[in-house]
């Protein structure tokens, strides 16, 4: 890219708003038909390079396709995106913060000190600042100017955890093209002013309702338990690892798959096979959103599309013994950053481990049977691939879980610190959680792409609806009941994408199944996989208004479409600011395309309505904060494929007078567990984990 002199690129570390510089690089997936036709051939790989051309007369974002082999070169013409649609950028944020601090300190520094007992500069141990930026796009603000971009900066008192110490002071900063950012509206104690200057004048004239918030003290220490130091349980691998990893390929018992990280969209899995048979060609996160509600700017306009900060680039180093077991295998992730000319490596940011879930995969006890009563069971030992992304205040734990019966689970678990508003005199949007904060209602939504290949690439989608029926009661001995009510199965086939855009109706339960009509068992049943969602959540935002169209996938708990190379993801990194003309509109994915015996993609939406409360302070627990969906064999195997696993336990008599037989591979373990990575190892390269503070307060 730097060899193309016409691009006039600036090094990322020296870039400003008016520079031409590389924002991101991302591998482009090979075309599926090329992989299927040449599974063993080395394919030419291509990358998507996003450049912000702030130095052009009319600034623009350009996406370049660059082929990487045998020599780098352009493949096709660039795609141009309006400059105002670009995601958050470091030069823009830095310029906005510089203007914000200078003008706020000059025009309102004394007011802030009087109100909140802190300062923006030279503040010692009583500092004010901000940690969150709330985007204010043209579509949200109603501003018709095509180049408009706004950012609300909510102020807080910097005492860890700072996010829980908001003050009722918010400043809007606007950016038009590559011009110097400007401060605009000011919110203070429930009052709105059109500028810092007008806020100061109103203050001097006694026209402002003053607010005083004491600077927070150190938190009260928690009660320590148990009374005596005892370490928690740990798991061991007495015979070594039962899985293997080569590069980004994993083999575990009957499972094989590959993993990766999209810088924009986050965790991705590819070519998931069970017993050498393809189940899923691609499974990965496509977008996450969090839409808040409140009476003041930070909560009202906090509609976050997380791709705006590049989800994959925010995958974090994992702490052994907490984030993953110490016996896990850890791997690095790497990506290009707009602040670095060289790849950034996040050490130990991916982990793979096998563990016992503590509940049987199956079990059954029979006191009497022929020739003997018996017990049969097997522990539910699974393989987990995990990544964790921290996006400002929230932490998202992504788990891909593989079971021995051919099922797999995709799970997201939330943790982190709440993003509250300053305390409000109403519980309409949330509850007061400390002396100065209201935890406000918000809705998490996650969208996953699942490219299923069940028995080949030609698949169909049906539901087995469970409906009520009334039947004549021929067993009637008296006069009542003449009719008997029960349920029945009704198979419903879906012919088009629009028919298969599913909005959950609790009164109409159903099983969602995917199968190849030509692939049946000896009984004539389609050999299928069932998609079971354990995280359906209804979107309550009005369709077509505000930011809702940017996440139109939220309208459906499941949508099934015909696979297209042009529909790789349901969203884009431009979704926060592209309201005037969506770069990716998921609603346009759903048309009248036929989906009978076609290559199908299931778009799965999960969600959580979150009402924060005091018991979540200071850091939210993961308990109850998880959502997931399963892919379950449904008549796909003639019997449970896990029945032959050596982990099984069988107990029975061979004959009435003989001894009790116990068949088990569970031998006692008396050893010190092997640790592949420890907390102490983090100290070897501390700045790879927690960046060192850049300045002294």
NUKEVEX-905895 format. One line per 8 residues: number of its first residue (from 1); their letters; for each residue x, y, z of C-alpha. Coordinates in nm, 2 decimals. Example, Ala and Ser with C-alpha at 12.3 -4.5 7.8 and 13.67 -1.06 7.14 Angstrom:
1> as> 1.23/-0.45/0.78 | 1.37/-0.11/0.71;
***
This chain:
1> xxxxxxxx> 0.00/0.00/0.00 | 0.28/0.24/0.08 | 0.44/0.16/-0.25 | 0.14/0.32/-0.43 | 0.25/0.68/-0.43 | -0.08/0.80/-0.56 | -0.24/0.70/-0.23 | -0.01/0.95/-0.05;
9> xxxxxxxx> -0.03/0.75/0.27 | 0.08/0.87/0.61 | 0.22/0.64/0.88 | -0.06/0.55/1.12 | 0.13/0.68/1.42 | 0.15/1.03/1.26 | -0.20/1.04/1.11 | -0.44/1.33/1.17;
17> xxxxxxxx> -0.80/1.39/1.06 | -0.68/1.53/0.73 | -0.44/1.24/0.65 | -0.46/0.95/0.42 | -0.39/0.65/0.63 | -0.47/0.28/0.67 | -0.74/0.22/0.92 | -0.77/-0.16/0.91;
25> xxxxxxxx> -0.68/-0.48/0.72 | -0.88/-0.80/0.72 | -0.84/-1.13/0.53 | -1.12/-1.19/0.28 | -1.27/-1.54/0.30 | -1.21/-1.75/-0.02 | -1.51/-1.81/-0.23 | -1.69/-2.13/-0.10;
33> xxxxxxxx> -1.71/-2.28/-0.45 | -1.34/-2.25/-0.49 | -1.27/-2.44/-0.17 | -1.52/-2.71/-0.26 | -1.39/-2.76/-0.61 | -1.02/-2.76/-0.50 | -1.01/-2.86/-0.13 | -0.64/-2.93/-0.13;
41> xxxxxxxx> -0.52/-2.66/-0.36 | -0.34/-2.35/-0.21 | -0.58/-2.07/-0.30 | -0.49/-1.71/-0.37 | -0.57/-1.51/-0.06 | -0.70/-1.15/-0.06 | -0.72/-0.88/0.20 | -0.96/-0.59/0.25;
49> xxxxxxxx> -0.76/-0.28/0.33 | -0.97/0.02/0.45 | -0.81/0.36/0.39 | -0.94/0.69/0.53 | -0.86/0.95/0.26 | -0.89/1.26/0.48 | -0.63/1.43/0.26 | -0.85/1.44/-0.05;
57> xxxxxxxx> -1.04/1.75/-0.16 | -1.36/1.56/-0.08 | -1.26/1.32/0.19 | -1.38/0.96/0.15 | -1.33/0.61/0.28 | -1.20/0.36/0.03 | -1.19/-0.02/0.06 | -0.92/-0.18/-0.15;
65> xxxxxxxx> -0.91/-0.55/-0.24 | -0.54/-0.66/-0.24 | -0.44/-1.01/-0.35 | -0.15/-1.14/-0.14 | 0.01/-1.41/-0.36 | 0.23/-1.45/-0.56 | 0.29/-1.07/-0.53 | 0.07/-0.81/-0.37;
73> xxxxxxxx> -0.15/-0.62/-0.61 | -0.50/-0.47/-0.64 | -0.79/-0.70/-0.73 | -1.07/-0.49/-0.88 | -1.17/-0.13/-0.82 | -1.20/0.03/-0.47 | -1.54/0.06/-0.30 | -1.60/0.42/-0.18;
81> xxxxxxxx> -1.79/0.50/0.14 | -1.89/0.85/0.25 | -1.63/0.99/0.49 | -1.89/1.07/0.76 | -1.99/0.70/0.78 | -1.65/0.60/0.91 | -1.63/0.42/1.25 | -1.46/0.57/1.56;
89> xxxxxxxx> -1.10/0.68/1.48 | -0.81/0.75/1.70 | -0.71/1.09/1.53 | -1.07/1.21/1.54 | -1.12/1.11/1.91 | -0.78/1.25/2.01 | -0.86/1.58/1.84 | -1.21/1.59/1.99;
97> xxxxxxxx> -1.08/1.53/2.34 | -0.81/1.79/2.31 | -1.07/2.06/2.21 | -1.31/1.94/2.48 | -1.06/1.95/2.76 | -0.92/2.29/2.66 | -1.26/2.46/2.61 | -1.43/2.30/2.91;
105> xxxxxxxx> -1.14/2.38/3.14 | -1.12/2.74/3.02 | -1.50/2.81/3.02 | -1.63/2.59/3.30 | -1.33/2.46/3.50 | -1.42/2.66/3.81 | -1.79/2.55/3.78 | -1.68/2.18/3.76;
113> xxxxxxxx> -1.47/2.22/4.07 | -1.75/2.38/4.26 | -2.00/2.12/4.15 | -1.80/1.80/4.15 | -1.49/1.87/4.36 | -1.25/1.79/4.08 | -1.06/1.92/3.78 | -0.97/1.81/3.42;
121> xxxxxxxx> -0.61/1.92/3.44 | -0.35/1.94/3.73 | -0.60/1.75/3.93 | -0.39/1.54/4.17 | -0.61/1.26/4.31 | -0.93/1.44/4.23 | -0.96/1.41/3.86 | -1.26/1.45/3.63;
129> xxxxxxxx> -1.27/1.28/3.29 | -1.47/1.05/3.07 | -1.44/0.68/2.96 | -1.74/0.65/2.72 | -1.82/0.83/2.40 | -2.18/0.82/2.29 | -2.22/0.85/1.91 | -2.46/1.11/1.78;
137> xxxxxxxx> -2.51/1.03/1.41 | -2.69/1.26/1.16 | -2.99/1.01/1.15 | -3.02/1.04/1.53 | -2.97/1.41/1.57 | -3.19/1.50/1.27 | -2.91/1.71/1.12 | -2.94/1.71/0.75;
145> xxxxxxxx> -2.57/1.79/0.69 | -2.42/1.49/0.52 | -2.08/1.54/0.69 | -2.22/1.57/1.05 | -2.08/1.35/1.32 | -2.14/1.41/1.69 | -2.01/1.26/2.02 | -2.16/1.31/2.36;
153> xxxxxxxx> -1.89/1.30/2.63 | -2.04/1.22/2.97 | -1.82/1.34/3.26 | -1.74/1.13/3.57 | -1.52/1.14/3.88 | -1.20/0.94/3.83 | -1.20/0.70/4.12 | -1.20/0.33/4.03;
161> xxxxxxxx> -1.43/0.20/3.90 | -1.48/0.55/3.74 | -1.78/0.44/3.53 | -1.99/0.41/3.85 | -1.92/0.77/3.94 | -2.11/0.98/3.68 | -2.19/1.34/3.72 | -2.47/1.52/3.55;
169> xxxxxxxx> -2.25/1.71/3.30 | -2.23/1.61/2.93 | -2.08/1.79/2.64 | -2.16/1.74/2.27 | -1.86/1.76/2.03 | -1.93/1.78/1.66 | -1.70/1.70/1.37 | -1.76/1.81/1.01;
177> xxxxxxxx> -1.54/1.65/0.76 | -1.17/1.70/0.85 | -1.23/2.04/1.02 | -1.13/2.09/1.38 | -1.39/1.94/1.62 | -1.61/2.19/1.80 | -1.79/2.18/2.13 | -2.17/2.23/2.10;
185> xxxxxxxx> -2.46/2.15/2.34 | -2.41/2.12/2.72 | -2.62/1.92/2.96 | -2.59/2.01/3.33 | -2.83/1.90/3.61 | -3.12/1.84/3.38 | -3.08/2.16/3.19 | -2.97/2.19/2.82;
193> xxxxxxxx> -2.76/2.48/2.69 | -2.65/2.54/2.33 | -2.28/2.60/2.41 | -2.02/2.62/2.69 | -2.03/3.00/2.65 | -2.41/3.02/2.70 | -2.38/2.77/3.00 | -2.12/3.00/3.16;
201> xxxxxxxx> -2.33/3.31/3.10 | -2.64/3.15/3.25 | -2.43/3.04/3.55 | -2.30/3.39/3.61 | -2.65/3.53/3.59 | -2.78/3.28/3.85 | -3.00/3.10/3.59 | -2.86/2.75/3.65;
209> xxxxxxxx> -2.98/2.51/3.91 | -2.66/2.43/4.08 | -2.56/2.07/4.16 | -2.30/1.95/4.41 | -2.16/1.59/4.40 | -1.90/1.50/4.66 | -1.59/1.33/4.53 | -1.61/0.96/4.61;
217> xxxxxxxx> -1.40/0.80/4.87 | -1.22/0.47/4.85 | -1.47/0.18/4.84 | -1.55/-0.01/5.16 | -1.35/-0.34/5.17 | -1.56/-0.66/5.12 | -1.59/-0.93/5.38 | -1.33/-1.20/5.31;
225> xxxxxxxx> -1.44/-1.57/5.30 | -1.40/-1.86/5.36 | -1.26/-1.80/5.71 | -0.95/-2.01/5.64 | -0.76/-2.00/5.31 | -0.86/-2.30/5.10 | -0.80/-2.32/4.73 | -1.09/-2.39/4.49;
233> xxxxxxxx> -1.12/-2.72/4.30 | -0.93/-2.78/3.98 | -0.95/-3.03/3.70 | -0.67/-3.25/3.57 | -0.58/-3.43/3.25 | -0.44/-3.75/3.40 | -0.34/-3.90/3.06 | -0.26/-3.58/2.87;
241> xxxxxxxx> -0.47/-3.38/2.63 | -0.74/-3.56/2.43 | -0.74/-3.29/2.16 | -0.47/-3.15/1.93 | -0.42/-2.81/1.77 | -0.22/-2.75/1.46 | -0.21/-2.39/1.35 | -0.57/-2.29/1.37;
249> xxxxxxxx> -0.71/-2.64/1.32 | -0.85/-2.84/1.62 | -0.91/-3.21/1.64 | -1.11/-3.35/1.93 | -1.25/-3.71/1.94 | -1.49/-3.70/1.65 | -1.48/-3.33/1.59 | -1.26/-3.12/1.36;
257> xxxxxxxx> -1.28/-2.74/1.30 | -1.08/-2.43/1.23 | -1.09/-2.10/1.42 | -1.01/-1.74/1.35 | -1.09/-1.38/1.45 | -1.24/-1.13/1.22 | -1.09/-0.79/1.32 | -1.43/-0.63/1.26;
265> xxxxxxxx> -1.68/-0.90/1.36 | -1.50/-1.11/1.62 | -1.48/-1.49/1.67 | -1.53/-1.72/1.37 | -1.52/-2.09/1.32 | -1.49/-2.27/0.99 | -1.55/-2.62/0.84 | -1.69/-2.78/1.15;
273> xxxxxxxx> -1.70/-3.16/1.10 | -1.83/-3.45/1.30 | -1.69/-3.79/1.21 | -1.55/-3.63/0.89 | -1.89/-3.51/0.78 | -1.94/-3.14/0.73 | -2.20/-2.99/0.97 | -2.12/-2.61/0.94;
281> xxxxxxxx> -1.91/-2.44/0.69 | -1.89/-2.11/0.88 | -2.02/-2.00/1.22 | -1.94/-1.67/1.37 | -2.04/-1.35/1.53 | -2.17/-1.09/1.29 | -2.27/-0.79/1.51 | -2.35/-0.69/1.87;
289> xxxxxxxx> -2.56/-0.40/1.97 | -2.66/-0.23/2.30 | -2.94/0.02/2.30 | -2.99/0.22/2.62 | -3.29/0.42/2.74 | -3.29/0.73/2.97 | -3.40/1.09/3.00 | -3.05/1.24/2.95;
297> xxxxxxxx> -2.82/1.23/2.65 | -2.58/0.95/2.75 | -2.86/0.70/2.80 | -3.10/0.82/2.54 | -2.86/0.82/2.25 | -2.64/0.54/2.36 | -2.72/0.31/2.07 | -2.39/0.11/2.03;
305> xxxxxxxx> -2.31/-0.10/1.73 | -2.00/-0.27/1.86 | -1.84/-0.32/1.52 | -1.77/0.06/1.53 | -1.47/-0.02/1.75 | -1.38/-0.35/1.57 | -1.49/-0.63/1.79 | -1.20/-0.87/1.70;
313> xxxxxxxx> -0.94/-0.61/1.77 | -1.07/-0.59/2.13 | -1.02/-0.96/2.21 | -0.81/-0.95/2.53 | -0.53/-1.15/2.70 | -0.69/-1.43/2.92 | -0.60/-1.48/3.28 | -0.54/-1.85/3.36;
321> xxxxxxxx> -0.74/-2.00/3.65 | -1.02/-1.74/3.60 | -1.08/-1.67/3.23 | -0.98/-2.02/3.14 | -0.85/-2.33/3.34 | -0.48/-2.34/3.39 | -0.46/-2.67/3.19 | -0.60/-2.50/2.88;
329> xxxxxxxx> -0.40/-2.45/2.56 | -0.36/-2.08/2.48 | -0.31/-1.91/2.15 | -0.24/-1.56/2.03 | -0.44/-1.34/1.80 | -0.30/-1.07/1.58 | -0.44/-0.78/1.39 | -0.35/-0.45/1.22;
337> xxxxxxxx> -0.43/-0.13/1.41 | -0.48/0.23/1.30 | -0.22/0.33/1.55 | 0.06/0.08/1.45 | 0.25/0.01/1.13 | 0.32/-0.34/1.24 | 0.08/-0.62/1.34 | -0.03/-0.62/1.70;
345> xxxxxxxx> -0.01/-0.95/1.88 | -0.26/-1.02/2.17 | -0.08/-1.29/2.36 | -0.28/-1.58/2.50 | -0.62/-1.43/2.39 | -0.77/-1.76/2.27 | -0.80/-2.07/2.48 | -0.90/-2.43/2.42;
353> xxxxxxxx> -0.98/-2.67/2.70 | -1.17/-2.99/2.79 | -1.37/-2.99/3.10 | -1.63/-3.19/3.29 | -1.95/-2.98/3.31 | -2.05/-3.16/3.64 | -2.37/-3.30/3.49 | -2.42/-3.63/3.31;
361> xxxxxxxx> -2.44/-3.63/2.93 | -2.69/-3.91/2.99 | -2.78/-4.15/3.27 | -3.04/-4.41/3.36 | -3.11/-4.64/3.64 | -3.34/-4.95/3.62 | -3.40/-5.16/3.93 | -3.54/-5.46/3.74;
369> xxxxxxxx> -3.49/-5.56/3.38 | -3.39/-5.88/3.20 | -3.14/-6.02/3.27 | -3.06/-5.77/3.54 | -3.13/-5.42/3.66 | -2.86/-5.18/3.55 | -2.72/-4.83/3.56 | -2.56/-4.66/3.25;
377> xxxxxxxx> -2.42/-4.31/3.24 | -2.14/-4.09/3.11 | -2.00/-3.76/3.23 | -2.06/-3.46/3.01 | -1.71/-3.38/2.92 | -1.69/-3.11/2.65 | -1.43/-2.92/2.45 | -1.45/-2.54/2.47;
385> xxxxxxxx> -1.29/-2.27/2.25 | -1.31/-1.94/2.43 | -1.24/-1.57/2.35 | -1.32/-1.26/2.56 | -1.37/-0.91/2.42 | -1.37/-0.60/2.64 | -1.57/-0.32/2.47 | -1.53/-0.01/2.70;
393> xxxxxxxx> -1.74/-0.11/3.01 | -1.87/-0.46/2.90 | -1.69/-0.79/2.88 | -1.83/-1.05/2.64 | -1.72/-1.42/2.68 | -1.77/-1.62/2.36 | -1.78/-2.00/2.40 | -1.80/-2.26/2.13;
401> xxxxxxxx> -1.88/-2.59/2.30 | -1.85/-2.94/2.14 | -2.04/-3.24/2.28 | -1.97/-3.61/2.23 | -2.32/-3.67/2.09 | -2.26/-3.45/1.78 | -2.42/-3.14/1.93 | -2.25/-2.80/1.96;
409> xxxxxxxx> -2.34/-2.49/2.15 | -2.26/-2.12/2.08 | -2.28/-1.91/2.39 | -2.22/-1.55/2.49 | -2.19/-1.45/2.85 | -2.19/-1.09/2.97 | -1.99/-0.93/3.25 | -1.81/-0.60/3.31;
417> xxxxxxxx> -1.92/-0.27/3.47 | -2.26/-0.11/3.43 | -2.28/0.22/3.23 | -2.51/0.43/3.45 | -2.66/0.77/3.42 | -2.65/1.03/3.69 | -2.91/0.96/3.96 | -3.27/1.03/3.84;
425> xxxxxxxx> -3.58/1.11/4.03 | -3.77/0.83/3.85 | -3.75/0.46/3.82 | -3.89/0.46/3.47 | -3.55/0.38/3.32 | -3.38/0.21/3.61 | -3.30/0.19/3.98 | -3.05/0.40/4.19;
433> xxxxxxxx> -2.75/0.19/4.25 | -2.52/0.42/4.45 | -2.54/0.78/4.58 | -2.50/0.93/4.24 | -2.59/0.67/3.97 | -2.90/0.52/3.82 | -2.84/0.19/3.63 | -3.04/0.24/3.32;
441> xxxxxxxx> -3.24/-0.02/3.12 | -3.07/-0.15/2.80 | -3.10/-0.43/2.55 | -2.81/-0.65/2.43 | -2.85/-0.81/2.10 | -2.62/-1.06/1.92 | -2.64/-1.18/1.56 | -2.46/-1.49/1.44;
449> xxxxxxxx> -2.41/-1.63/1.09 | -2.45/-2.01/1.06 | -2.37/-2.15/0.72 | -2.51/-2.50/0.75 | -2.41/-2.79/0.52 | -2.62/-3.08/0.65 | -2.55/-3.37/0.42 | -2.41/-3.14/0.16;
457> xxxxxxxx> -2.45/-2.78/0.05 | -2.81/-2.84/-0.08 | -3.03/-2.79/0.22 | -3.40/-2.72/0.30 | -3.55/-2.56/0.61 | -3.87/-2.68/0.78 | -4.03/-2.66/1.12 | -4.21/-2.93/1.31;
465> xxxxxxxx> -4.49/-2.72/1.46 | -4.65/-2.85/1.78 | -5.03/-2.79/1.76 | -5.33/-2.88/1.96 | -5.58/-3.13/1.83 | -5.90/-3.28/1.96 | -5.98/-3.64/1.89 | -6.29/-3.85/1.95;
473> xxxxxxxx> -6.25/-4.04/2.28 | -6.33/-4.39/2.17 | -6.23/-4.52/2.52 | -6.51/-4.33/2.68 | -6.69/-4.53/2.95 | -6.94/-4.26/3.05 | -7.07/-3.94/2.89 | -6.76/-3.72/2.95;
481> xxxxxxxx> -6.51/-3.63/2.81 | -6.64/-3.69/2.46 | -6.34/-3.52/2.31 | -5.98/-3.56/2.41 | -5.73/-3.28/2.37 | -5.36/-3.34/2.30 | -5.08/-3.21/2.07 | -4.96/-3.33/1.73;
489> xxxxxxxx> -4.67/-3.26/1.50 | -4.73/-3.07/1.17 | -4.44/-3.04/0.93 | -4.42/-2.70/0.76 | -4.18/-2.64/0.47 | -4.06/-2.29/0.38 | -4.01/-2.20/0.01 | -3.87/-1.85/0.02;
497> xxxxxxxx> -3.65/-1.63/0.24 | -3.95/-1.41/0.34 | -4.14/-1.71/0.46 | -3.84/-1.81/0.67 | -3.80/-1.48/0.85 | -3.91/-1.60/1.19 | -4.06/-1.39/1.48 | -4.12/-1.60/1.78;
505> xxxxxxxx> -4.48/-1.66/1.89 | -4.50/-1.84/2.22 | -4.84/-1.98/2.13 | -4.69/-2.16/1.83 | -4.40/-2.38/1.95 | -4.19/-2.55/1.69 | -3.86/-2.72/1.61 | -3.64/-2.56/1.35;
513> xxxxxxxx> -3.46/-2.82/1.13 | -3.22/-2.82/0.84 | -3.16/-3.11/0.61 | -3.09/-3.24/0.26 | -3.41/-3.39/0.12 | -3.21/-3.66/-0.05 | -3.04/-3.77/0.27 | -3.27/-3.99/0.47;
521> xxxxxxxx> -3.24/-4.27/0.72 | -3.38/-4.62/0.67 | -3.71/-4.51/0.81 | -3.75/-4.23/0.56 | -3.68/-3.95/0.81 | -3.47/-3.66/0.69 | -3.12/-3.67/0.85 | -3.14/-3.33/1.00;
529> xxxxxxxx> -2.99/-3.09/1.25 | -3.21/-2.89/1.48 | -3.14/-2.53/1.57 | -3.25/-2.46/1.93 | -3.22/-2.11/2.07 | -3.18/-2.05/2.44 | -3.17/-1.67/2.42 | -3.46/-1.53/2.22;
537> xxxxxxxx> -3.54/-1.17/2.29 | -3.80/-0.94/2.14 | -3.69/-0.61/1.99 | -3.92/-0.34/2.11 | -3.77/-0.05/1.91 | -4.00/0.09/1.64 | -3.91/-0.04/1.30 | -3.77/0.22/1.06;
545> xxxxxxxx> -3.70/0.48/1.32 | -3.37/0.61/1.45 | -3.09/0.35/1.46 | -3.32/0.05/1.43 | -3.28/0.00/1.06 | -2.91/-0.03/1.11 | -2.98/-0.35/1.30 | -3.28/-0.48/1.12;
553> xxxxxxxx> -3.17/-0.83/1.20 | -3.30/-0.76/1.55 | -3.65/-0.80/1.41 | -3.61/-1.17/1.37 | -3.51/-1.44/1.62 | -3.41/-1.65/1.31 | -3.39/-1.57/0.94 | -3.29/-1.82/0.68;
561> xxxxxxxx> -3.15/-1.70/0.35 | -2.99/-1.84/0.04 | -2.61/-1.81/0.07 | -2.45/-1.53/-0.13 | -2.08/-1.42/-0.14 | -2.21/-1.06/-0.12 | -2.38/-1.13/0.21 | -2.09/-1.22/0.43;
569> xxxxxxxx> -2.21/-1.04/0.75 | -2.53/-0.89/0.87 | -2.37/-0.56/0.96 | -2.06/-0.34/0.90 | -1.82/-0.12/1.08 | -2.01/0.18/0.94 | -2.34/0.09/1.10 | -2.32/0.36/1.37;
577> xxxxxxxx> -2.30/0.65/1.13 | -2.44/0.53/0.79 | -2.81/0.60/0.87 | -2.86/0.81/0.55 | -2.76/0.52/0.32 | -2.69/0.18/0.49 | -2.37/0.02/0.37 | -2.52/-0.32/0.48;
585> xxxxxxxx> -2.89/-0.35/0.51 | -2.99/-0.69/0.65 | -3.35/-0.64/0.56 | -3.24/-0.65/0.19 | -3.10/-1.00/0.25 | -3.46/-1.12/0.29 | -3.64/-1.14/-0.04 | -3.83/-1.39/-0.26;
593> xxxxxxxx> -3.52/-1.61/-0.32 | -3.61/-1.99/-0.31 | -3.46/-2.18/-0.02 | -3.57/-2.54/-0.11 | -3.25/-2.75/-0.17 | -3.02/-2.44/-0.17 | -2.71/-2.35/0.01 | -2.86/-2.19/0.32;
601> xxxxxxxx> -2.75/-1.95/0.60 | -2.93/-1.92/0.93 | -2.90/-1.58/1.09 | -2.95/-1.63/1.47 | -3.03/-1.34/1.70 | -2.99/-1.37/2.08 | -3.07/-1.10/2.33 | -3.08/-0.99/2.69;
609> xxxxxxxx> -3.30/-0.71/2.85 | -3.09/-0.59/3.13 | -3.22/-0.39/3.43 | -2.91/-0.31/3.65 | -2.93/-0.34/4.03 | -2.72/-0.30/4.33 | -2.63/-0.67/4.37 | -2.43/-0.64/4.05;
617> xxxxxxxx> -2.18/-0.39/4.19 | -1.90/-0.32/4.13 | -1.85/-0.58/3.85 | -2.14/-0.77/3.70 | -2.15/-1.15/3.76 | -2.19/-1.39/3.48 | -2.46/-1.58/3.65 | -2.78/-1.54/3.45;
625> xxxxxxxx> -2.61/-1.33/3.19 | -2.56/-1.59/2.93 | -2.75/-1.67/2.61 | -2.68/-1.95/2.36 | -2.81/-2.16/2.07 | -2.75/-2.53/2.00 | -2.71/-2.73/1.68 | -2.85/-3.07/1.77;
633> xxxxxxxx> -2.86/-3.39/1.57 | -3.22/-3.47/1.47 | -3.26/-3.82/1.32 | -2.91/-3.75/1.18 | -2.75/-4.06/1.35 | -2.91/-4.41/1.38 | -2.83/-4.39/1.76 | -2.65/-4.17/2.00;
641> xxxxxxxx> -2.29/-4.15/1.86 | -2.15/-4.09/2.21 | -2.25/-4.44/2.33 | -1.92/-4.59/2.25 | -1.71/-4.34/2.45 | -1.47/-4.49/2.70 | -1.58/-4.24/2.96 | -1.91/-4.44/3.01;
649> xxxxxxxx> -1.99/-4.62/3.34 | -2.20/-4.93/3.33 | -2.32/-5.13/3.64 | -2.52/-5.46/3.62 | -2.52/-5.83/3.71 | -2.43/-6.10/3.46 | -2.65/-6.35/3.65 | -2.86/-6.34/3.96;
657> xxxxxxxx> -2.59/-6.50/4.18 | -2.28/-6.34/4.03 | -2.09/-6.03/4.14 | -2.19/-5.67/4.05 | -2.00/-5.57/3.74 | -1.87/-5.21/3.72 | -1.74/-5.11/3.38 | -1.55/-4.78/3.41;
665> xxxxxxxx> -1.24/-4.60/3.29 | -1.25/-4.38/3.59 | -0.93/-4.45/3.79 | -0.83/-4.26/4.09 | -0.60/-3.97/4.02 | -0.33/-3.87/4.27 | -0.11/-3.61/4.10 | -0.03/-3.25/4.07;
673> xxxxxxxx> -0.23/-3.09/3.78 | -0.02/-2.97/3.49 | -0.04/-2.59/3.42 | 0.03/-2.46/3.08 | 0.01/-2.09/3.17 | -0.02/-1.92/3.51 | -0.11/-1.58/3.66 | 0.26/-1.54/3.75;
681> xxxxxxxx> 0.35/-1.56/3.38 | 0.16/-1.23/3.32 | 0.43/-1.05/3.52 | 0.69/-1.15/3.26 | 0.54/-0.90/3.01 | 0.31/-0.69/3.22 | 0.25/-0.42/2.96 | 0.11/-0.68/2.72;
689> xxxxxxxx> -0.17/-0.73/2.96 | -0.24/-0.39/3.13 | -0.10/-0.08/2.96 | 0.12/0.12/3.18 | -0.02/0.47/3.27 | 0.10/0.73/3.02 | 0.12/1.02/3.26 | 0.10/1.11/3.63;
697> x> -0.20/1.29/3.76;
***
